[in-house]
Amino acid sequence: MSSYHRLVRAKPSRTVLGTLFIVLATAFLAIAGFLLVTAAATIAGRPDGPDEVPSFGELADLALAFLMIAALLPATLAAARWVQHRPAGTLSSVTGRLRWRWLLRCLPVAAVAVVLLLAGGTAFAAATGVDAGLSDAELAGWGPFLLSMAVFVLVVPPQAAAEEYVMRGWLLQAVGSWCRGPWLPIGVQAVVFAALHGWGTPWGFADLVMFGLVAGWLTVRTGGLEAAIALHVANNLISSVVAAALGDLGMDETAADMPWQFAVIDVPVLLAYAWVVVRLARGAGVATESSVEPCDRVPPPRGPEAETGLADHREDPQDSSNRHLSPSSSARR
């Protein structure tokens, strides 16, 4: 039996080459997408945006930024399959696939957690005399809001999932292949996750580390990325929707800029989310370990199953299933 962080024991050289592949492939896809959109904006005669290049507007720029991060997802899956020569699904869970029913069970719990963070953080900020950015806020109107909603529903889930596959998937398993216990891999990916968001405030950095620790622990504890993906998607989607409702789609601030009032609220919210998810996982009988011995290459099927092709079609019996403080920008990870 193998835990998630020990699911793959790839050779160090393949892990290094795979990481390099992810960086280069993501950069290629992101730059290609940026150049394509910029060329289209130039042909359409669009005015220059904040970056002094032709732009289709603030919403389009934000969507492009999300999609450039989402490019990590296909790059990471390809690195697992092509460089490490293992099923890409082993990044998803111990069952070798993304357990959609379990993911959908985690989503409403994650949504409640994010709403509690935004509401509690905003109230606590106001109680301590800090403007949460709502006093002079103006609603964007139904037209712009619905358009933003449609765009965010399309681009936020792949962006959040991509970060989870890289941090709680690739990096956690990479470090886990060199040590038996889960805490070093969980800690390493949490610090890297926070560092990649930049340095805003000490509280923001600490909260991102906490988010990474909880998401990493849940990944190991539940045997897959579903709980972490649900929390990340709910966090980014709800905070983006709030920003769209207030007509504040700027990317100047993220969770790295989180003030202490929001961080203080977020810690118990994250811990409560982890507690509820673990209880749900126990009740649902979610698989937390793999019965297949980890390796760096997928072994060919043996015996009669190899001739009939049945080895690849078994069912998994366990898978039944702007320094201005803004509540939305402070929560966006």
Buried (B, 14 or more C-beta within 10 A) or exposed (E): EBBBBBBBBBEEEBBEBBBEBBEEBBEEBBEEBBEEBBEEBEEEEBEEBEEEBBBBEBBBBBBBBBBBBBBBBBBBBBBBBBBBEBBBBBBBBBBBBBBEEBBEBBBEBBBBBBBBBBEBBBBBBBEEEBEBBEEEBEEBEEEBBEEBBEBBEEBBBBBBBBBBBBBBBBBBBBBBBEEEEBEBBBBBBBBBBBBEBEEBBEBBBBBBBBBBBBBBBBBBBBBBBBBBBBBBBBBBBBBBBBBBBBBBBBBEBBBBBBBBBBBBBBBEBBEBBBEBBBEBBEEBEBBBBBEBEBBBEEEEBEEEEEEEEEBEEEEBEBBEEEEBBBBBBBBBB
